């Protein structure tokens, strides 16, 4: 049995997207394309919005999905922020 056999398809897509988004952010941090904490937050927000638009779901469900995705990536982004010592705009 695989994990996608136990999850609904949209939920599996959300989890899969969250992992790919964190990998993408880490690659951009490593290559110095992103170096401000604000840049990372805006990039993540834009990517999540684009992903939700592609899913073509109703407004209420898209709000729930956005909140879920932000919660899924928040902890891992905090770890990356610490590891790469990102600059903060005050």
Secondary structure, 3 states (H helix, E strand, C coil): CCHHHCCCHHHHHHHHHHHHHHHHHHHHHHCCCCCEHHHHHHHHHHHHHHHHHHHCCCHHHHHHHHHHHHHHHHHHHHHHHHHHCCECCC
